[in-house]
């Protein structure tokens, strides 16, 4: 699944409102993270984007671990009937 950069920025704004603003965000080189939209947003927020080297997922081990846990503890356990159901179950799993 891929999200457009503008949606990533909106999601990050929600997280910042909830958790506070980080000084930097480590991310991969996916198109949503290297787009001018997200780069301009991060610059406007005073947040540095730190990119991992291509082919080096261990440089972002925290999110790699999260993705693995998410797959094994949540995604692999359900067959979703709707996007709303998937969102609800994701929220419950995160909490």
N, C-alpha and C positions, 0 to 999 in steps of 0.2 A: 504494500500500500504506500502511496506517495501523497504527500500533502503539498499544496502550493505554498510558496514562501509567505504570502500575505496571511494565510491561515496559521502557519507556524508562528509568525510574529504576534498574531492575536492570542494564540494559546500561551505564548511566553509572557505576554502582558498579564494574562489571568494568573499565571503562576507567580509572577513578580508581585502582584497585588496580594497574593496569599502567603508567599514565602519570603519576599524581599528580593532586591535586585542583586544579582551576582556581578562580580567585576569582570568575569570572563565565562564564556560557554565553549566547551570542547565539542566539536562535531566532526562528522565525516565530510567527504567532499561531494556529497549528493547535490543534485541541481538545486534543491530547495534551500540548501545552506550556502551556496556560493552565488546565489542570485543577487542582483543589485538591490532588490526589494529588502531582503533580510540584512544585507550588509549595511544599507542606509539606515534601517531601523536600529540595528545594534550600535552604529556610530552615534545616532541621535540619542540613544539611551546611555551612552558612555560605557558600553559593554564590548569587550574584546572578543572576537571570534577566533578560536584556536583550532586549526584544522589538523586532524591526524594525517599521517602519511598514507597515501594509497597502498592498500594491501597490508596494512598494519593495524588490524582491529584491536590488538592488545593495547594500543595506545589509548583506547577508550574502553578499558576493561569493565568499568562500572556498567555502562549501557549494554555491552555485550552480555554481561551476566544477567542484567534485567531482562533483556530480550529472550534469553534462554529460559529463565524462570517463568516469564509470561507465557511462552509457548507450552512448556511442560505442565505448569500448574493451572492454566486457565484455558488457553485456546484449544489445546488437544482434548479437553474434557467436554466440550460443548459443540452442538450443532445449532446454529442460530436460525431462528425463523424470521428475524427482521433486524435491521440496523439498530433500532431502538432497544431491542432485547440485548444485542451485543454491547451497546453502550451501558445499559443498566448493569449487566453482569460484570463489565470491566470496572465500573465504579465500585461495585460491591467488593470485587477482588482487590482493588487498590486500597480500599479502606480496611 
